[in-house]
Amino acid sequence: MRFSSRLYPFLLLVALWGLACRGPFDEPPCNDPYDPACINYDPCLSQDTAWAEFDVLQRLGTWDTLKYFRVTDDTFFFLPEYFVDRVYFKARATHAQRYYWKIGADARTFTDSMFHLDFRRELLPTSGRIDCRLIACVDSIDRTCFPTTPLCDTVWHWFYYTFTWYDHPPYYPTAGDFTCIYTDAPNDTFCLKVRPESGDIGTFPPLFSRFAFH
């Protein structure tokens, strides 16, 4: 079958029109529910609700190389009155608009996402338990997305403590279970358990210098 040469311009126009409709690249359709430009965009996925989970952190190390350890077994071991031990309380979610902390028998209400308290031997019994409560609130919750979600969330944690009688500051972990990472593999975590009955905590092997703590 032979085509007339007069059809060539027409066929060329049809081909160009088809390319113009497709665009220069045949890209797949947008499929990201977080992207407003996509057809399956869900605005509720980017909305924040209240979440009051928090960590209790213990400062540890020399003054020029401080580390903050998240203790996982709810236990701290402190020093006596000649050294003040500082404990940090940190909300995991920082998007809340209001925070209300209550720590132990302290009459104050703390309202920051992170703060610290100094524990002094002369103000506390030798050992005991301290209850911690955080109420975190998000007032800007989109009621179209979350019509019944509460504005505030409440979480309780507690830790047990005891004062120890070392004659030097705690430049090494005193006692507890710690969540750790490798400095050369930050996505890998492990649990480090330190017990005071094992002897001098300062005698860690050289490999210990590879570890970082969070």
Phi and psi in degrees as a GROMACS rama.xvg file:
@    title "Ramachandran Plot"
@    xaxis  label "Phi"
@    yaxis  label "Psi"
@TYPE xy
-109.579  137.738  ARG-2
-95.3627  143.483  PHE-3
-71.6382  140.174  SER-4
-62.688  -19.3304  SER-5
-72.3935  -15.2629  ARG-6
-84.1296  -16.2182  LEU-7
-58.3866  -47.2439  TYR-8
-59.153  -39.0343  PRO-9
-64.8353  -45.2393  PHE-10
-64.3047  -36.102  LEU-11
-64.8026  -41.0185  LEU-12
-63.2924  -40.3038  LEU-13
-62.9147  -42.2425  VAL-14
-65.0406  -42.8361  ALA-15
-64.8308  -37.0299  LEU-16
-64.4788  -39.7785  TRP-17
-64.5119  -40.7994  GLY-18
-65.7402  -37.8658  LEU-19
-64.1899  -36.8889  ALA-20
-69.6815  -37.5637  CYS-21
-77.8817  -28.5839  ARG-22
88.241  168.88  GLY-23
-67.8299  -25.4675  PRO-24
-129.476  139.075  PHE-25
-89.6473  72.8109  ASP-26
-79.3934  147.095  GLU-27
-67.6648  155.634  PRO-28
-65.277  152.059  PRO-29
-63.9839  133.619  CYS-30
-139.718  50.1018  ASN-31
-120.759  108.999  ASP-32
-65.5783  -12.8987  PRO-33
-91.204  -10.2478  TYR-34
-95.5007  117.555  ASP-35
-59.7004  -20.025  PRO-36
-81.0641  -8.6293  ALA-37
-92.5154  151.269  CYS-38
-68.7451  -25.7202  ILE-39
-99.3409  22.2816  ASN-40
-58.9979  131.835  TYR-41
-120.014  103.608  ASP-42
-63.7854  -20.9858  PRO-43
-72.3944  -21.5375  CYS-44
-67.0351  -25.7071  LEU-45
-94.1995  3.44985  SER-46
-86.2743  140.248  GLN-47
-100.444  138.92  ASP-48
-114.102  170.645  THR-49
-71.1862  137.483  ALA-50
-148.43  114.893  TRP-51
-103.315  14.064  ALA-52
-63.0896  144.044  GLU-53
-147.32  166.079  PHE-54
-117.327  149.584  ASP-55
-110.341  122.839  VAL-56
-117.891  142.773  LEU-57
-112.889  128.209  GLN-58
-72.505  137.692  ARG-59
-151.211  138.685  LEU-60
121.313  176.246  GLY-61
-72.9983  164.585  THR-62
-64.2398  -27.1015  TRP-63
-93.6614  -5.03767  ASP-64
-138.301  55.7588  THR-65
-69.9084  140.68  LEU-66
-124.958  155.609  LYS-67
-120.995  119.531  TYR-68
-102.505  129.644  PHE-69
-90.4504  112.359  ARG-70
-83.3871  130.507  VAL-71
-102.055  -7.83915  THR-72
-107.834  13.9149  ASP-73
61.4769  31.7664  ASP-74
-131.661  134.025  THR-75
-121.092  151.234  PHE-76
-122.742  122.997  PHE-77
-106.735  175.309  PHE-78
-99.9977  166.818  LEU-79
-73.9445  -167.8  PRO-80
-65.7466  -20.7186  GLU-81
-80.818  2.18197  TYR-82
-140.055  128.41  PHE-83
-91.26  128.605  VAL-84
-100.841  126.683  ASP-85
-101.845  130.08  ARG-86
-120.158  134.725  VAL-87
-106.592  143.725  TYR-88
-120.799  120.915  PHE-89
-132.609  122.648  LYS-90
-70.7927  135.68  ALA-91
-72.1412  -34.5497  ARG-92
-100.734  123.667  ALA-93
-101.206  7.16725  THR-94
-88.3406  -6.73648  HIS-95
-64.7213  151.49  ALA-96
-97.327  -15.3063  GLN-97
-142.363  138.383  ARG-98
-128.982  138.345  TYR-99
-134.436  107.502  TYR-100
-104.538  140.82  TRP-101
-128.813  126.449  LYS-102
-121.502  114.858  ILE-103
55.8425  -137.936  GLY-104
-91.1039  6.33212  ALA-105
-62.835  127.591  ASP-106
-75.288  -12.9398  ALA-107
-77.8568  154.126  ARG-108
-113.429  122.644  THR-109
-96.2505  141.334  PHE-110
-124.739  14.1126  THR-111
-98.3855  160.405  ASP-112
-71.6483  -23.0501  SER-113
-147.041  138.07  MET-114
-156.47  175.042  PHE-115
-134.861  158.141  HIS-116
-130.22  145.075  LEU-117
-99.7346  124.712  ASP-118
-98.8565  120.734  PHE-119
-112.308  137.386  ARG-120
-60.3144  -37.7346  ARG-121
-73.7534  -11.2445  GLU-122
-104.962  -4.93819  LEU-123
-131.007  153.947  LEU-124
-62.6564  169.534  PRO-125
-59.3716  -35.6769  THR-126
-151.961  164.256  SER-127
169.116  -167.985  GLY-128
-123.89  140.138  ARG-129
-123.014  122.395  ILE-130
-90.4069  140.806  ASP-131
-128.475  132.045  CYS-132
-129.216  136.639  ARG-133
-126.026  129.13  LEU-134
-111.466  119.094  ILE-135
-115.192  134.165  ALA-136
-127.089  140.863  CYS-137
-121.818  105.944  VAL-138
-79.3796  -15.8309  ASP-139
-98.2167  23.8545  SER-140
-59.051  132.16  ILE-141
-76.043  110.223  ASP-142
-71.1889  -16.2631  ARG-143
-67.6721  -37.2365  THR-144
-85.761  -39.2733  CYS-145
-129.284  76.9415  PHE-146
-66.3649  -25.4122  PRO-147
-119.901  3.5293  THR-148
-71.304  130.864  THR-149
-63.3238  149.951  PRO-150
-71.2098  -25.9785  LEU-151
-124.111  150.904  CYS-152
-127.165  145.62  ASP-153
-125.475  133.474  THR-154
-134.099  138.645  VAL-155
-112.14  140.13  TRP-156
-138.568  164.17  HIS-157
-149.154  159.409  TRP-158
-141.549  151.345  PHE-159
-99.7906  145.121  TYR-160
-135.149  160.901  TYR-161
-152.469  149.192  THR-162
-91.4856  133.917  PHE-163
-106.58  168.456  THR-164
-119.707  48.3976  TRP-165
-74.8221  153.013  TYR-166
-101.586  21.6347  ASP-167
-148.423  154.411  HIS-168
-62.7446  158.07  PRO-169
-82.2153  77.533  PRO-170
-75.2592  -10.1961  TYR-171
-129.613  163.401  TYR-172
-55.2557  131.769  PRO-173
-83.4828  -52.1399  THR-174
-170.419  152.828  ALA-175
134.505  179.406  GLY-176
-110.058  127.103  ASP-177
-123.83  137.791  PHE-178
-87.1426  124.351  THR-179
-129.096  161.998  CYS-180
-128.711  159.156  ILE-181
-87.0177  134.577  TYR-182
-64.4039  -28.5494  THR-183
-94.3859  1.20191  ASP-184
-149.805  71.2655  ALA-185
-63.4415  -14.6178  PRO-186
-84.4536  -9.00474  ASN-187
-98.501  127.899  ASP-188
-117.738  158.279  THR-189
-151.553  165.343  PHE-190
-104.892  127.149  CYS-191
-107.584  121.396  LEU-192
-106.073  122.906  LYS-193
-118.347  126.457  VAL-194
-123.321  133.26  ARG-195
-66.3506  -23.9355  PRO-196
-73.113  -5.54678  GLU-197
-82.4856  -3.24233  SER-198
108.919  -152.535  GLY-199
-69.5895  116.057  ASP-200
-68.9808  -19.7679  ILE-201
-73.8587  -4.37712  GLY-202
-98.2531  45.5391  THR-203
-70.1828  151.065  PHE-204
-68.9686  163.87  PRO-205
-57.4137  -29.9054  PRO-206
-60.785  -21.6582  LEU-207
-59.2906  -26.7216  PHE-208
-66.9854  -12.5468  SER-209
-77.1527  -15.1317  ARG-210
-90.0694  147.069  PHE-211
-125.6  151.846  ALA-212
-123.401  146.381  PHE-213
